[in-house]
Amino acid sequence: MLDVSAAQAVGGRVCPMRSIELSIRGMTCAACAARIEKKLNMIDHDVVAAVSFATEKATITAPQAVSAQALVAAVERAGYAAQAPAGATGI
């Protein structure tokens, strides 16, 4: 899922926002989901992430400037595997 229709005012500028859904692997409990969510939300103050242990998905709203690779890397630094949608690799 990739949505680039939203925008947010940051520092007097309008920054395009997008929604992206990552597939997450390696979670064993709800605490794992909370750990990943915390790591994603620490990337940038404009990043808002919700991670579901049940669906093994992370739904993220982030500025266009935050790449899909940065989101995947944050999940991997937390000790889990993540995959972005095929169309989001160049973002």
Biopython code that builds the backbone (N, CA, C, O; Angstrom):
import numpy as np
from Bio.PDB.StructureBuilder import StructureBuilder

atoms = [
    (1, "MET", "N", (0.847, -1.169, 0.000)),
    (1, "MET", "CA", (0.000, 0.000, 0.000)),
    (1, "MET", "C", (0.886, 1.224, 0.000)),
    (1, "MET", "O", (1.774, 1.347, 0.843)),
    (2, "LEU", "N", (0.660, 2.130, -0.932)),
    (2, "LEU", "CA", (1.429, 3.349, -1.019)),
    (2, "LEU", "C", (0.488, 4.468, -1.394)),
    (2, "LEU", "O", (-0.179, 4.407, -2.427)),
    (3, "ASP", "N", (0.428, 5.509, -0.546)),
    (3, "ASP", "CA", (-0.471, 6.628, -0.772)),
    (3, "ASP", "C", (0.334, 7.909, -0.642)),
    (3, "ASP", "O", (0.906, 8.171, 0.416)),
    (4, "VAL", "N", (0.391, 8.706, -1.689)),
    (4, "VAL", "CA", (1.168, 9.937, -1.657)),
    (4, "VAL", "C", (0.270, 11.165, -1.708)),
    (4, "VAL", "O", (0.727, 12.228, -2.128)),
    (5, "SER", "N", (-0.969, 11.061, -1.302)),
    (5, "SER", "CA", (-1.914, 12.157, -1.440)),
    (5, "SER", "C", (-1.881, 13.151, -0.300)),
    (5, "SER", "O", (-2.409, 14.252, -0.454)),
    (6, "ALA", "N", (-1.298, 12.826, 0.821)),
    (6, "ALA", "CA", (-1.326, 13.708, 1.983)),
    (6, "ALA", "C", (-0.110, 14.623, 1.995)),
    (6, "ALA", "O", (0.901, 14.336, 1.353)),
    (7, "ALA", "N", (-0.215, 15.722, 2.726)),
    (7, "ALA", "CA", (0.900, 16.642, 2.923)),
    (7, "ALA", "C", (0.817, 17.187, 4.337)),
    (7, "ALA", "O", (-0.262, 17.232, 4.928)),
    (8, "GLN", "N", (1.948, 17.598, 4.875)),
    (8, "GLN", "CA", (1.991, 18.122, 6.228)),
    (8, "GLN", "C", (2.883, 19.349, 6.237)),
    (8, "GLN", "O", (3.927, 19.366, 5.586)),
    (9, "ALA", "N", (2.478, 20.376, 6.973)),
    (9, "ALA", "CA", (3.287, 21.575, 7.102)),
    (9, "ALA", "C", (4.358, 21.340, 8.155)),
    (9, "ALA", "O", (4.057, 20.991, 9.296)),
    (10, "VAL", "N", (5.618, 21.534, 7.760)),
    (10, "VAL", "CA", (6.743, 21.358, 8.666)),
    (10, "VAL", "C", (7.651, 22.564, 8.510)),
    (10, "VAL", "O", (8.179, 22.807, 7.425)),
    (11, "GLY", "N", (7.838, 23.318, 9.576)),
    (11, "GLY", "CA", (8.733, 24.471, 9.532)),
    (11, "GLY", "C", (8.333, 25.482, 8.479)),
    (11, "GLY", "O", (9.200, 26.087, 7.848)),
    (12, "GLY", "N", (7.048, 25.680, 8.275)),
    (12, "GLY", "CA", (6.576, 26.633, 7.286)),
    (12, "GLY", "C", (6.541, 26.090, 5.868)),
    (12, "GLY", "O", (6.082, 26.777, 4.954)),
    (13, "ARG", "N", (7.020, 24.864, 5.671)),
    (13, "ARG", "CA", (7.002, 24.238, 4.349)),
    (13, "ARG", "C", (5.958, 23.142, 4.343)),
    (13, "ARG", "O", (5.605, 22.593, 5.387)),
    (14, "VAL", "N", (5.472, 22.831, 3.163)),
    (14, "VAL", "CA", (4.563, 21.703, 3.028)),
    (14, "VAL", "C", (5.378, 20.513, 2.548)),
    (14, "VAL", "O", (5.964, 20.542, 1.466)),
    (15, "CYS", "N", (5.409, 19.464, 3.367)),
    (15, "CYS", "CA", (6.148, 18.247, 3.042)),
    (15, "CYS", "C", (5.157, 17.170, 2.636)),
    (15, "CYS", "O", (4.256, 16.842, 3.408)),
    (16, "PRO", "N", (5.305, 16.614, 1.440)),
    (16, "PRO", "CA", (4.400, 15.534, 1.032)),
    (16, "PRO", "C", (4.552, 14.327, 1.958)),
    (16, "PRO", "O", (5.664, 13.917, 2.293)),
    (17, "MET", "N", (3.433, 13.780, 2.356)),
    (17, "MET", "CA", (3.404, 12.602, 3.217)),
    (17, "MET", "C", (2.909, 11.422, 2.400)),
    (17, "MET", "O", (2.219, 11.591, 1.396)),
    (18, "ARG", "N", (3.269, 10.229, 2.842)),
    (18, "ARG", "CA", (2.773, 9.033, 2.181)),
    (18, "ARG", "C", (2.542, 7.957, 3.228)),
    (18, "ARG", "O", (3.103, 7.997, 4.323)),
    (19, "SER", "N", (1.711, 7.002, 2.869)),
    (19, "SER", "CA", (1.477, 5.833, 3.710)),
    (19, "SER", "C", (2.141, 4.645, 3.039)),
    (19, "SER", "O", (2.086, 4.488, 1.820)),
    (20, "ILE", "N", (2.765, 3.819, 3.851)),
    (20, "ILE", "CA", (3.429, 2.628, 3.326)),
    (20, "ILE", "C", (3.192, 1.490, 4.313)),
    (20, "ILE", "O", (3.145, 1.706, 5.524)),
    (21, "GLU", "N", (3.046, 0.301, 3.793)),
    (21, "GLU", "CA", (2.825, -0.876, 4.634)),
    (21, "GLU", "C", (3.985, -1.838, 4.428)),
    (21, "GLU", "O", (4.270, -2.254, 3.305)),
    (22, "LEU", "N", (4.652, -2.186, 5.525)),
    (22, "LEU", "CA", (5.754, -3.143, 5.474)),
    (22, "LEU", "C", (5.285, -4.488, 5.995)),
    (22, "LEU", "O", (4.487, -4.557, 6.930)),
    (23, "SER", "N", (5.778, -5.549, 5.394)),
    (23, "SER", "CA", (5.576, -6.896, 5.930)),
    (23, "SER", "C", (6.696, -7.144, 6.927)),
    (23, "SER", "O", (7.864, -6.903, 6.622)),
    (24, "ILE", "N", (6.349, -7.624, 8.117)),
    (24, "ILE", "CA", (7.326, -7.856, 9.178)),
    (24, "ILE", "C", (7.393, -9.350, 9.468)),
    (24, "ILE", "O", (6.367, -10.027, 9.537)),
    (25, "ARG", "N", (8.617, -9.856, 9.637)),
    (25, "ARG", "CA", (8.803, -11.263, 10.006)),
    (25, "ARG", "C", (9.675, -11.350, 11.248)),
    (25, "ARG", "O", (10.552, -10.515, 11.465)),
    (26, "GLY", "N", (9.425, -12.364, 12.056)),
    (26, "GLY", "CA", (10.255, -12.615, 13.213)),
    (26, "GLY", "C", (9.644, -12.228, 14.542)),
    (26, "GLY", "O", (10.246, -12.472, 15.588)),
    (27, "MET", "N", (8.461, -11.629, 14.529)),
    (27, "MET", "CA", (7.808, -11.264, 15.786)),
    (27, "MET", "C", (7.239, -12.515, 16.451)),
    (27, "MET", "O", (6.687, -13.392, 15.786)),
    (28, "THR", "N", (7.385, -12.580, 17.776)),
    (28, "THR", "CA", (6.839, -13.719, 18.518)),
    (28, "THR", "C", (5.774, -13.308, 19.521)),
    (28, "THR", "O", (5.115, -14.166, 20.109)),
    (29, "CYS", "N", (5.593, -11.994, 19.727)),
    (29, "CYS", "CA", (4.606, -11.532, 20.706)),
    (29, "CYS", "C", (4.287, -10.057, 20.464)),
    (29, "CYS", "O", (4.893, -9.408, 19.611)),
    (30, "ALA", "N", (3.331, -9.546, 21.224)),
    (30, "ALA", "CA", (2.928, -8.148, 21.092)),
    (30, "ALA", "C", (4.051, -7.199, 21.515)),
    (30, "ALA", "O", (4.128, -6.075, 21.018)),
    (31, "ALA", "N", (4.914, -7.637, 22.418)),
    (31, "ALA", "CA", (6.044, -6.792, 22.823)),
    (31, "ALA", "C", (6.997, -6.565, 21.653)),
    (31, "ALA", "O", (7.594, -5.495, 21.538)),
    (32, "CYS", "N", (7.140, -7.557, 20.795)),
    (32, "CYS", "CA", (7.959, -7.404, 19.588)),
    (32, "CYS", "C", (7.384, -6.298, 18.709)),
    (32, "CYS", "O", (8.119, -5.445, 18.214)),
    (33, "ALA", "N", (6.079, -6.318, 18.522)),
    (33, "ALA", "CA", (5.415, -5.302, 17.709)),
    (33, "ALA", "C", (5.624, -3.918, 18.314)),
    (33, "ALA", "O", (5.874, -2.954, 17.591)),
    (34, "ALA", "N", (5.523, -3.819, 19.631)),
    (34, "ALA", "CA", (5.726, -2.536, 20.310)),
    (34, "ALA", "C", (7.160, -2.043, 20.134)),
    (34, "ALA", "O", (7.382, -0.846, 19.954)),
    (35, "ARG", "N", (8.131, -2.947, 20.185)),
    (35, "ARG", "CA", (9.540, -2.590, 20.010)),
    (35, "ARG", "C", (9.781, -2.035, 18.600)),
    (35, "ARG", "O", (10.461, -1.023, 18.435)),
    (36, "ILE", "N", (9.227, -2.697, 17.601)),
    (36, "ILE", "CA", (9.381, -2.241, 16.213)),
    (36, "ILE", "C", (8.709, -0.889, 16.023)),
    (36, "ILE", "O", (9.275, 0.011, 15.403)),
    (37, "GLU", "N", (7.512, -0.752, 16.553)),
    (37, "GLU", "CA", (6.770, 0.505, 16.446)),
    (37, "GLU", "C", (7.585, 1.652, 17.041)),
    (37, "GLU", "O", (7.661, 2.730, 16.453)),
    (38, "LYS", "N", (8.187, 1.426, 18.193)),
    (38, "LYS", "CA", (8.997, 2.454, 18.847)),
    (38, "LYS", "C", (10.185, 2.848, 17.968)),
    (38, "LYS", "O", (10.477, 4.034, 17.819)),
    (39, "LYS", "N", (10.871, 1.862, 17.386)),
    (39, "LYS", "CA", (12.018, 2.141, 16.513)),
    (39, "LYS", "C", (11.600, 2.959, 15.293)),
    (39, "LYS", "O", (12.285, 3.908, 14.912)),
    (40, "LEU", "N", (10.479, 2.590, 14.686)),
    (40, "LEU", "CA", (10.001, 3.322, 13.509)),
    (40, "LEU", "C", (9.626, 4.758, 13.864)),
    (40, "LEU", "O", (9.948, 5.684, 13.118)),
    (41, "ASN", "N", (8.953, 4.950, 14.987)),
    (41, "ASN", "CA", (8.531, 6.290, 15.391)),
    (41, "ASN", "C", (9.709, 7.181, 15.771)),
    (41, "ASN", "O", (9.566, 8.403, 15.810)),
    (42, "MET", "N", (10.869, 6.593, 16.050)),
    (42, "MET", "CA", (12.057, 7.368, 16.403)),
    (42, "MET", "C", (12.825, 7.876, 15.180)),
    (42, "MET", "O", (13.735, 8.691, 15.333)),
    (43, "ILE", "N", (12.489, 7.422, 13.990)),
    (43, "ILE", "CA", (13.212, 7.822, 12.777)),
    (43, "ILE", "C", (13.136, 9.324, 12.564)),
    (43, "ILE", "O", (14.148, 9.974, 12.303)),
    (44, "ASP", "N", (11.956, 9.861, 12.674)),
    (44, "ASP", "CA", (11.697, 11.275, 12.392)),
    (44, "ASP", "C", (10.453, 11.640, 13.187)),
    (44, "ASP", "O", (9.566, 10.805, 13.367)),
    (45, "HIS", "N", (10.378, 12.874, 13.665)),
    (45, "HIS", "CA", (9.212, 13.231, 14.478)),
    (45, "HIS", "C", (7.911, 13.223, 13.680)),
    (45, "HIS", "O", (6.831, 13.251, 14.271)),
    (46, "ASP", "N", (7.991, 13.185, 12.363)),
    (46, "ASP", "CA", (6.789, 13.150, 11.531)),
    (46, "ASP", "C", (6.374, 11.733, 11.144)),
    (46, "ASP", "O", (5.339, 11.554, 10.502)),
    (47, "VAL", "N", (7.155, 10.727, 11.518)),
    (47, "VAL", "CA", (6.825, 9.343, 11.207)),
    (47, "VAL", "C", (5.850, 8.819, 12.262)),
    (47, "VAL", "O", (6.094, 8.930, 13.463)),
    (48, "VAL", "N", (4.746, 8.247, 11.789)),
    (48, "VAL", "CA", (3.755, 7.641, 12.681)),
    (48, "VAL", "C", (3.572, 6.200, 12.225)),
    (48, "VAL", "O", (3.142, 5.945, 11.100)),
    (49, "ALA", "N", (3.903, 5.258, 13.110)),
    (49, "ALA", "CA", (3.838, 3.838, 12.760)),
    (49, "ALA", "C", (2.911, 3.099, 13.704)),
    (49, "ALA", "O", (2.828, 3.406, 14.893)),
    (50, "ALA", "N", (2.219, 2.123, 13.153)),
    (50, "ALA", "CA", (1.402, 1.191, 13.935)),
    (50, "ALA", "C", (1.768, -0.204, 13.449)),
    (50, "ALA", "O", (1.682, -0.497, 12.257)),
    (51, "VAL", "N", (2.176, -1.063, 14.379)),
    (51, "VAL", "CA", (2.607, -2.414, 14.037)),
    (51, "VAL", "C", (1.634, -3.415, 14.631)),
    (51, "VAL", "O", (1.288, -3.335, 15.810)),
    (52, "SER", "N", (1.192, -4.358, 13.806)),
    (52, "SER", "CA", (0.259, -5.397, 14.248)),
    (52, "SER", "C", (0.963, -6.742, 14.290)),
    (52, "SER", "O", (1.437, -7.236, 13.267)),
    (53, "PHE", "N", (1.028, -7.329, 15.474)),
    (53, "PHE", "CA", (1.590, -8.674, 15.618)),
    (53, "PHE", "C", (0.713, -9.679, 14.883)),
    (53, "PHE", "O", (1.229, -10.599, 14.248)),
    (54, "ALA", "N", (-0.602, -9.517, 14.962)),
    (54, "ALA", "CA", (-1.545, -10.469, 14.370)),
    (54, "ALA", "C", (-1.423, -10.541, 12.847)),
    (54, "ALA", "O", (-1.479, -11.630, 12.275)),
    (55, "THR", "N", (-1.260, -9.397, 12.187)),
    (55, "THR", "CA", (-1.192, -9.379, 10.724)),
    (55, "THR", "C", (0.235, -9.352, 10.191)),
    (55, "THR", "O", (0.458, -9.480, 8.987)),
    (56, "GLU", "N", (1.201, -9.185, 11.093)),
    (56, "GLU", "CA", (2.614, -9.072, 10.717)),
    (56, "GLU", "C", (2.838, -7.938, 9.729)),
    (56, "GLU", "O", (3.570, -8.087, 8.751)),
    (57, "LYS", "N", (2.194, -6.791, 9.998)),
    (57, "LYS", "CA", (2.303, -5.618, 9.132)),
    (57, "LYS", "C", (2.606, -4.381, 9.962)),
    (57, "LYS", "O", (2.184, -4.268, 11.113)),
    (58, "ALA", "N", (3.342, -3.460, 9.362)),
    (58, "ALA", "CA", (3.559, -2.141, 9.923)),
    (58, "ALA", "C", (2.938, -1.141, 8.954)),
    (58, "ALA", "O", (3.285, -1.118, 7.773)),
    (59, "THR", "N", (2.030, -0.327, 9.447)),
    (59, "THR", "CA", (1.413, 0.717, 8.637)),
    (59, "THR", "C", (2.041, 2.027, 9.081)),
    (59, "THR", "O", (1.978, 2.387, 10.256)),
    (60, "ILE", "N", (2.648, 2.741, 8.138)),
    (60, "ILE", "CA", (3.456, 3.904, 8.462)),
    (60, "ILE", "C", (3.038, 5.090, 7.612)),
    (60, "ILE", "O", (2.820, 4.958, 6.407)),
    (61, "THR", "N", (2.926, 6.248, 8.246)),
    (61, "THR", "CA", (2.759, 7.514, 7.547)),
    (61, "THR", "C", (4.050, 8.276, 7.768)),
    (61, "THR", "O", (4.465, 8.489, 8.907)),
    (62, "ALA", "N", (4.686, 8.685, 6.683)),
    (62, "ALA", "CA", (5.996, 9.333, 6.783)),
    (62, "ALA", "C", (6.151, 10.373, 5.677)),
    (62, "ALA", "O", (5.492, 10.289, 4.641)),
    (63, "PRO", "N", (7.028, 11.355, 5.902)),
    (63, "PRO", "CA", (7.331, 12.311, 4.833)),
    (63, "PRO", "C", (7.995, 11.592, 3.655)),
    (63, "PRO", "O", (8.643, 10.560, 3.832)),
    (64, "GLN", "N", (7.828, 12.141, 2.466)),
    (64, "GLN", "CA", (8.463, 11.568, 1.272)),
    (64, "GLN", "C", (9.970, 11.457, 1.442)),
    (64, "GLN", "O", (10.595, 10.569, 0.862)),
    (65, "ALA", "N", (10.565, 12.355, 2.237)),
    (65, "ALA", "CA", (12.015, 12.371, 2.426)),
    (65, "ALA", "C", (12.523, 11.142, 3.176)),
    (65, "ALA", "O", (13.709, 10.823, 3.092)),
    (66, "VAL", "N", (11.662, 10.455, 3.897)),
    (66, "VAL", "CA", (12.054, 9.233, 4.619)),
    (66, "VAL", "C", (11.860, 8.060, 3.663)),
    (66, "VAL", "O", (10.733, 7.731, 3.291)),
    (67, "SER", "N", (12.959, 7.439, 3.271)),
    (67, "SER", "CA", (12.889, 6.374, 2.270)),
    (67, "SER", "C", (12.335, 5.080, 2.840)),
    (67, "SER", "O", (12.378, 4.847, 4.048)),
    (68, "ALA", "N", (11.818, 4.249, 1.959)),
    (68, "ALA", "CA", (11.349, 2.920, 2.360)),
    (68, "ALA", "C", (12.519, 2.117, 2.910)),
    (68, "ALA", "O", (12.350, 1.318, 3.831)),
    (69, "GLN", "N", (13.706, 2.330, 2.346)),
    (69, "GLN", "CA", (14.888, 1.623, 2.823)),
    (69, "GLN", "C", (15.206, 2.015, 4.265)),
    (69, "GLN", "O", (15.629, 1.166, 5.050)),
    (70, "ALA", "N", (15.011, 3.274, 4.625)),
    (70, "ALA", "CA", (15.253, 3.719, 6.005)),
    (70, "ALA", "C", (14.277, 3.051, 6.962)),
    (70, "ALA", "O", (14.646, 2.694, 8.081)),
    (71, "LEU", "N", (13.044, 2.882, 6.529)),
    (71, "LEU", "CA", (12.042, 2.218, 7.361)),
    (71, "LEU", "C", (12.402, 0.745, 7.561)),
    (71, "LEU", "O", (12.339, 0.231, 8.678)),
    (72, "VAL", "N", (12.779, 0.072, 6.477)),
    (72, "VAL", "CA", (13.178, -1.337, 6.565)),
    (72, "VAL", "C", (14.414, -1.473, 7.453)),
    (72, "VAL", "O", (14.495, -2.391, 8.270)),
    (73, "ALA", "N", (15.370, -0.568, 7.297)),
    (73, "ALA", "CA", (16.599, -0.620, 8.097)),
    (73, "ALA", "C", (16.300, -0.457, 9.586)),
    (73, "ALA", "O", (16.940, -1.103, 10.415)),
    (74, "ALA", "N", (15.344, 0.391, 9.932)),
    (74, "ALA", "CA", (14.980, 0.574, 11.341)),
    (74, "ALA", "C", (14.414, -0.714, 11.925)),
    (74, "ALA", "O", (14.715, -1.071, 13.063)),
    (75, "VAL", "N", (13.593, -1.410, 11.142)),
    (75, "VAL", "CA", (13.032, -2.684, 11.600)),
    (75, "VAL", "C", (14.157, -3.706, 11.769)),
    (75, "VAL", "O", (14.181, -4.451, 12.748)),
    (76, "GLU", "N", (15.073, -3.738, 10.828)),
    (76, "GLU", "CA", (16.183, -4.689, 10.903)),
    (76, "GLU", "C", (17.104, -4.398, 12.082)),
    (76, "GLU", "O", (17.621, -5.326, 12.704)),
    (77, "ARG", "N", (17.319, -3.107, 12.399)),
    (77, "ARG", "CA", (18.121, -2.754, 13.573)),
    (77, "ARG", "C", (17.461, -3.213, 14.863)),
    (77, "ARG", "O", (18.139, -3.447, 15.863)),
    (78, "ALA", "N", (16.134, -3.344, 14.842)),
    (78, "ALA", "CA", (15.408, -3.840, 16.015)),
    (78, "ALA", "C", (15.492, -5.364, 16.110)),
    (78, "ALA", "O", (15.053, -5.945, 17.102)),
    (79, "GLY", "N", (16.055, -6.019, 15.084)),
    (79, "GLY", "CA", (16.248, -7.462, 15.123)),
    (79, "GLY", "C", (15.204, -8.275, 14.386)),
    (79, "GLY", "O", (15.073, -9.475, 14.627)),
    (80, "TYR", "N", (14.462, -7.649, 13.496)),
    (80, "TYR", "CA", (13.393, -8.323, 12.757)),
    (80, "TYR", "C", (13.615, -8.117, 11.269)),
    (80, "TYR", "O", (14.444, -7.298, 10.872)),
    (81, "ALA", "N", (12.887, -8.846, 10.449)),
    (81, "ALA", "CA", (12.976, -8.712, 8.991)),
    (81, "ALA", "C", (11.769, -7.921, 8.495)),
    (81, "ALA", "O", (10.664, -8.055, 9.021)),
    (82, "ALA", "N", (11.997, -7.097, 7.476)),
    (82, "ALA", "CA", (10.909, -6.304, 6.907)),
    (82, "ALA", "C", (11.060, -6.266, 5.394)),
    (82, "ALA", "O", (12.162, -6.371, 4.855)),
    (83, "GLN", "N", (9.926, -6.113, 4.728)),
    (83, "GLN", "CA", (9.934, -6.015, 3.276)),
    (83, "GLN", "C", (8.942, -4.934, 2.873)),
    (83, "GLN", "O", (7.792, -4.929, 3.312)),
    (84, "ALA", "N", (9.404, -4.026, 2.037)),
    (84, "ALA", "CA", (8.557, -2.964, 1.500)),
    (84, "ALA", "C", (7.867, -3.470, 0.241)),
    (84, "ALA", "O", (8.353, -4.406, -0.394)),
    (85, "PRO", "N", (6.740, -2.865, -0.130)),
    (85, "PRO", "CA", (6.099, -3.238, -1.395)),
    (85, "PRO", "C", (7.040, -2.976, -2.569)),
    (85, "PRO", "O", (7.888, -2.086, -2.497)),
    (86, "ALA", "N", (6.898, -3.726, -3.625)),
    (86, "ALA", "CA", (7.794, -3.623, -4.785)),
    (86, "ALA", "C", (7.881, -2.195, -5.316)),
    (86, "ALA", "O", (8.970, -1.760, -5.690)),
    (87, "GLY", "N", (6.791, -1.459, -5.363)),
    (87, "GLY", "CA", (6.791, -0.106, -5.893)),
    (87, "GLY", "C", (7.426, 0.918, -4.975)),
    (87, "GLY", "O", (7.626, 2.060, -5.388)),
    (88, "ALA", "N", (7.747, 0.552, -3.749)),
    (88, "ALA", "CA", (8.278, 1.512, -2.781)),
    (88, "ALA", "C", (9.787, 1.458, -2.669)),
    (88, "ALA", "O", (10.359, 2.210, -1.881)),
    (89, "THR", "N", (10.454, 0.603, -3.422)),
    (89, "THR", "CA", (11.888, 0.440, -3.246)),
    (89, "THR", "C", (12.686, 1.684, -3.621)),
    (89, "THR", "O", (13.741, 1.936, -3.040)),
    (90, "GLY", "N", (12.206, 2.452, -4.567)),
    (90, "GLY", "CA", (12.948, 3.638, -4.980)),
    (90, "GLY", "C", (12.588, 4.884, -4.202)),
    (90, "GLY", "O", (13.116, 5.957, -4.492)),
    (91, "ILE", "N", (11.721, 4.778, -3.241)),
    (91, "ILE", "CA", (11.259, 5.959, -2.499)),
    (91, "ILE", "C", (12.223, 6.273, -1.387)),
    (91, "ILE", "O", (12.016, 7.231, -0.643)),
]
sb = StructureBuilder()
sb.init_structure("model")
sb.init_model(0)
sb.init_chain("A")
sb.init_seg("    ")
for serial, (resi, resn, name, xyz) in enumerate(atoms, 1):
    if name == "N":
        sb.init_residue(resn, " ", resi, " ")
    sb.init_atom(name, np.array(xyz, "f"), 0.0, 1.0, " ", f" {name:<3s}", serial, name[0])
structure = sb.get_structure()
